[in-house]
């Protein structure tokens, strides 16, 4: 936004310069027309004179005036040419500034779009994280219930001593292995008796 504002200010400055130069150009053109009118007026005066002396004086005066007017016209035409060149350069600069402003706006739109996409992805990830946490809590709760049932079933068996201190998973496995071994031995004994 700052870049666009800066470009717009530069465009306004260049357009203001362009208006001033165009105004000066119009004024110079007006002066040239006025000089041409003056020259025509002097020429008309000369045509109306009949006396030879006045004609000679008028001829000298007209030639001098004509030289002066030609010099002024040449200077003003040179200034007009310079100003026309400057106007072209200013118009080109304004076109470049407008193109830069359009490009900057496009970049801003692209950045906003990318930011929206990133925000959408972040929200989706947050939602997924929340779902995962909920599922993890449910699984943890089920696991704890299952573990409690195993512990309860294991240590309620006859011949299994109640756990001392903190009950770890290794202790639970050890108690279950003991029950399994005892049942296996019992089954083996019963099979042996049955065969006899």
Buried (B, 14 or more C-beta within 10 A) or exposed (E): EEBBEBBEEBBEBBBEBBEEBBEEBEEBEEEBEEBEEEBEEBEEEBEEBEEEEEBEEBEEEBEEBEEEBEEEBEEBEEEBEEBEEBBEEBEEBBEBBEEBBEEBBEEEEEEEEEEEEEEEEEEEEEEEEEEEEEEEEEEEEEEEEEEEEBBEEBBEEEEBEEBEEEBEEEBBEEBBEBBEEBEEEEEEEEEEEEEE
